[in-house]
């Protein structure tokens, strides 16, 4: 139980230096951002290192920030060190025009479907993934529905006047 | 002599193939849910399997981006609908973590009671359905009486049975009634004998053991690599339980053990679930004991900006009316922040990754659904086994279609 967020940050900065940035601890969970091409290297180090031992992949997902130019899509990894019971959140930002990120399937079997799901909803192209096809949506779908440019409800609907509810027509 | 043109054209290679393609599902009665598997079988041995998921995908993550926080609780009901209260609590705990709300001890204990009841209801279905799939319907019908009693307890607390929408941000919508406590006491008094009888029916039953031992086995290493959590991981011998690793809702106040298996096969998963039901009973007993020393009228935290006020206050007090209006219209802004919170769901670590930008609804909400993550191991688990073993393996994994597809 000796592993602390400070120690992890120190080890990672020693190894990678400028590649990593944005260290924060929201609600005690160490969060960091890696440069786009280094996500797999960072995860490989976190996996292999005898002190860090982040060998359990909890979750992979993505977030779309349309206003961030050239970093519209964030891929978020939640890793877990089960021995020391400490979690870590790794983020990689990628432009929406070329959303290529290296796959983590070589490290974790569970990454397979998680990455397929992330591809399915955000269109992240996981380079090196063995079977990157849609998993929950229909195969014929041509767009990535969780991106922010697809609002849930048709904003052009005319049968429902939001001004009647004091919201000026757009929520 | 038939003319060459009259022959049916078969696809290239379809006659030379040694194996048969079999579509198991999506609406097969033995899969207990909408699961499709395209199996390649050689006689009755499975050579390969390709699972197809997404038949009941309802885009909850997208819907959640347009809903105020208190309206997302009903969406979580529909993930793992066999233990909806755990999902509700997991979501509420995530929001409370983001807002920094400390709930009173009594609320924690009431939540623990309801979560453990839900865990029993979920494990009960899974274990008894394993009996059904191996040809023993009696146990299933017998224990249903007690799942029914658990549903009656839910009904007494929140008014609904399956998709419960139980609890609010900060606590419960109303206090537990004396009838609810009486029903919990009745459950605690009667259920142990029933569970014991259910175990005598199956645990050392030669037919059941032959059908489940060695079926769908996975090593601890592979299970971790596949992201297994919950009873399926513990059956493989890894003692990871979110209730112990990162206690929430005052689980640290309770004394319980985490049962583990050794081989990771269907039989061990069955044993682990049964052992967990005994632990859950013990936790509920402890919680009922702890409740006696706490004031009986506390059932929510004092957070007027997020917790709906009493109806009579709304009609008589100005502040209550304002808060009521703001909450119901979804005009309450939530603090910006990024939080991951996990609870021990009935079939694994149920995580909620929530990003709030300060608006009325989440900027992004992602559910870490244990079913979705461990179902990808299914082809590996059933490879080389018989077709009927694949069915047993599937029910022993406790796959819930609603959680798988979200």
Boltz contact constraints between the chains, C-beta under 6 A:
constraints:
  - contact:
      token1: [A, 26]
      token2: [B, 338]
      max_distance: 6.0
  - contact:
      token1: [A, 27]
      token2: [B, 339]
      max_distance: 6.0
  - contact:
      token1: [A, 56]
      token2: [B, 224]
      max_distance: 6.0
  - contact:
      token1: [A, 57]
      token2: [B, 227]
      max_distance: 6.0
  - contact:
      token1: [A, 59]
      token2: [B, 368]
      max_distance: 6.0
  - contact:
      token1: [A, 61]
      token2: [B, 366]
      max_distance: 6.0
  - contact:
      token1: [A, 63]
      token2: [B, 364]
      max_distance: 6.0
  - contact:
      token1: [A, 82]
      token2: [B, 240]
      max_distance: 6.0
  - contact:
      token1: [A, 85]
      token2: [B, 245]
      max_distance: 6.0
  - contact:
      token1: [A, 108]
      token2: [B, 225]
      max_distance: 6.0
  - contact:
      token1: [A, 109]
      token2: [B, 225]
      max_distance: 6.0
  - contact:
      token1: [A, 109]
      token2: [B, 226]
      max_distance: 6.0
  - contact:
      token1: [A, 110]
      token2: [B, 226]
      max_distance: 6.0
  - contact:
      token1: [A, 110]
      token2: [B, 227]
      max_distance: 6.0
  - contact:
      token1: [A, 110]
      token2: [B, 373]
      max_distance: 6.0
  - contact:
      token1: [A, 112]
      token2: [B, 376]
      max_distance: 6.0
  - contact:
      token1: [A, 113]
      token2: [B, 376]
      max_distance: 6.0
  - contact:
      token1: [A, 136]
      token2: [B, 54]
      max_distance: 6.0
  - contact:
      token1: [A, 136]
      token2: [B, 57]
      max_distance: 6.0
  - contact:
      token1: [A, 152]
      token2: [B, 62]
      max_distance: 6.0
  - contact:
      token1: [A, 152]
      token2: [B, 66]
      max_distance: 6.0
